[in-house]
Amino acid sequence: MITISSSCIIKKPSYITRPTDITFVEDAKKHIIKSVVLPYELYQKVRVTIEDELYLMNNEEALSKKSYEEFLEIESVNEEFV
């Protein structure tokens, strides 16, 4: 895993276009990690999990905290069967 600043992307765009490892992109001024770049092969393996989490994040207002906690309990049981 490597961490680069956002200004490094301009100097060497291959960090983004051809990542060989997980790359963290850090805000150059605040020194806070803002983004993550995954190699496509890794993304294919974790795509469903990422999409599930994005759905939950985008709909968290519609889901109550209790429902979310129940979902996480059920999800952990499902993972045991896989």
BALOBA-1460 file (C-alpha; in Angstrom, 3 decimals):
// residues 82
<rec num="1" residu="m" x="0.000" y="0.000" z="0.000"/>
<rec num="2" residu="i" x="1.260" y="3.419" z="-0.853"/>
<rec num="3" residu="t" x="0.100" y="6.914" z="0.023"/>
<rec num="4" residu="i" x="0.480" y="9.750" z="-2.462"/>
<rec num="5" residu="s" x="-0.567" y="13.366" z="-2.352"/>
<rec num="6" residu="s" x="-3.104" y="14.705" z="-4.794"/>
<rec num="7" residu="s" x="-0.388" y="16.806" z="-6.432"/>
<rec num="8" residu="c" x="1.606" y="13.638" z="-7.241"/>
<rec num="9" residu="i" x="-1.186" y="12.486" z="-9.551"/>
<rec num="10" residu="i" x="-0.388" y="15.363" z="-11.910"/>
<rec num="11" residu="k" x="3.305" y="14.452" z="-11.954"/>
<rec num="12" residu="k" x="2.769" y="10.706" z="-12.341"/>
<rec num="13" residu="p" x="-0.761" y="9.786" z="-13.506"/>
<rec num="14" residu="s" x="0.148" y="6.086" z="-13.651"/>
<rec num="15" residu="y" x="-0.529" y="5.957" z="-9.899"/>
<rec num="16" residu="i" x="-4.192" y="6.197" z="-10.872"/>
<rec num="17" residu="t" x="-4.346" y="4.735" z="-14.373"/>
<rec num="18" residu="r" x="-2.262" y="1.606" z="-13.678"/>
<rec num="19" residu="p" x="-2.227" y="0.923" z="-9.959"/>
<rec num="20" residu="t" x="-0.164" y="-2.090" z="-8.960"/>
<rec num="21" residu="d" x="-1.097" y="-1.835" z="-5.302"/>
<rec num="22" residu="i" x="-3.750" y="-0.184" z="-3.164"/>
<rec num="23" residu="t" x="-3.078" y="3.542" z="-3.390"/>
<rec num="24" residu="f" x="-4.290" y="6.081" z="-0.840"/>
<rec num="25" residu="v" x="-4.680" y="9.621" z="-2.175"/>
<rec num="26" residu="e" x="-3.990" y="12.263" z="0.454"/>
<rec num="27" residu="d" x="-5.126" y="15.875" z="0.371"/>
<rec num="28" residu="a" x="-1.898" y="17.825" z="-0.203"/>
<rec num="29" residu="k" x="-2.778" y="20.670" z="2.144"/>
<rec num="30" residu="k" x="-4.659" y="18.954" z="4.978"/>
<rec num="31" residu="h" x="-2.747" y="15.621" z="4.885"/>
<rec num="32" residu="i" x="-5.983" y="13.661" z="5.158"/>
<rec num="33" residu="i" x="-6.631" y="10.574" z="3.048"/>
<rec num="34" residu="k" x="-9.519" y="11.387" z="0.709"/>
<rec num="35" residu="s" x="-9.582" y="8.514" z="-1.802"/>
<rec num="36" residu="v" x="-8.455" y="4.961" z="-2.428"/>
<rec num="37" residu="v" x="-7.485" y="3.501" z="-5.797"/>
<rec num="38" residu="l" x="-7.745" y="-0.276" z="-6.169"/>
<rec num="39" residu="p" x="-6.313" y="-2.461" z="-8.906"/>
<rec num="40" residu="y" x="-9.204" y="-3.693" z="-11.059"/>
<rec num="41" residu="e" x="-8.553" y="-7.357" z="-10.203"/>
<rec num="42" residu="l" x="-9.008" y="-6.587" z="-6.506"/>
<rec num="43" residu="y" x="-12.073" y="-4.452" z="-7.192"/>
<rec num="44" residu="q" x="-13.728" y="-7.380" z="-8.982"/>
<rec num="45" residu="k" x="-13.322" y="-9.481" z="-5.832"/>
<rec num="46" residu="v" x="-14.786" y="-6.887" z="-3.440"/>
<rec num="47" residu="r" x="-17.261" y="-5.184" z="-5.802"/>
<rec num="48" residu="v" x="-20.425" y="-6.659" z="-4.251"/>
<rec num="49" residu="t" x="-19.377" y="-5.683" z="-0.736"/>
<rec num="50" residu="i" x="-18.556" y="-2.141" z="-1.843"/>
<rec num="51" residu="e" x="-21.867" y="-1.793" z="-3.667"/>
<rec num="52" residu="d" x="-23.765" y="-3.082" z="-0.615"/>
<rec num="53" residu="e" x="-22.053" y="-0.578" z="1.662"/>
<rec num="54" residu="l" x="-22.650" y="2.290" z="-0.775"/>
<rec num="55" residu="y" x="-26.345" y="1.375" z="-0.914"/>
<rec num="56" residu="l" x="-26.544" y="1.416" z="2.878"/>
<rec num="57" residu="m" x="-24.682" y="4.716" z="3.121"/>
<rec num="58" residu="n" x="-26.903" y="6.344" z="0.492"/>
<rec num="59" residu="n" x="-30.068" y="5.089" z="2.174"/>
<rec num="60" residu="e" x="-29.093" y="5.397" z="5.821"/>
<rec num="61" residu="e" x="-31.786" y="7.992" z="6.469"/>
<rec num="62" residu="a" x="-34.425" y="5.547" z="5.254"/>
<rec num="63" residu="l" x="-33.001" y="2.759" z="7.385"/>
<rec num="64" residu="s" x="-33.164" y="3.108" z="11.137"/>
<rec num="65" residu="k" x="-30.082" y="2.431" z="13.226"/>
<rec num="66" residu="k" x="-31.821" y="-0.623" z="14.692"/>
<rec num="67" residu="s" x="-32.489" y="-2.036" z="11.206"/>
<rec num="68" residu="y" x="-28.875" y="-1.438" z="10.219"/>
<rec num="69" residu="e" x="-27.603" y="-3.261" z="13.307"/>
<rec num="70" residu="e" x="-29.930" y="-6.187" z="12.576"/>
<rec num="71" residu="f" x="-28.662" y="-6.265" z="8.996"/>
<rec num="72" residu="l" x="-25.061" y="-6.390" z="10.184"/>
<rec num="73" residu="e" x="-25.888" y="-9.335" z="12.469"/>
<rec num="74" residu="i" x="-27.546" y="-11.229" z="9.617"/>
<rec num="75" residu="e" x="-24.694" y="-10.340" z="7.254"/>
<rec num="76" residu="s" x="-22.077" y="-11.785" z="9.614"/>
<rec num="77" residu="v" x="-24.038" y="-15.039" z="9.791"/>
<rec num="78" residu="n" x="-24.236" y="-15.146" z="5.979"/>
<rec num="79" residu="e" x="-20.480" y="-14.680" z="5.713"/>
<rec num="80" residu="e" x="-19.929" y="-17.751" z="7.880"/>
<rec num="81" residu="f" x="-21.750" y="-19.905" z="5.336"/>
<rec num="82" residu="v" x="-19.718" y="-18.655" z="2.388"/>
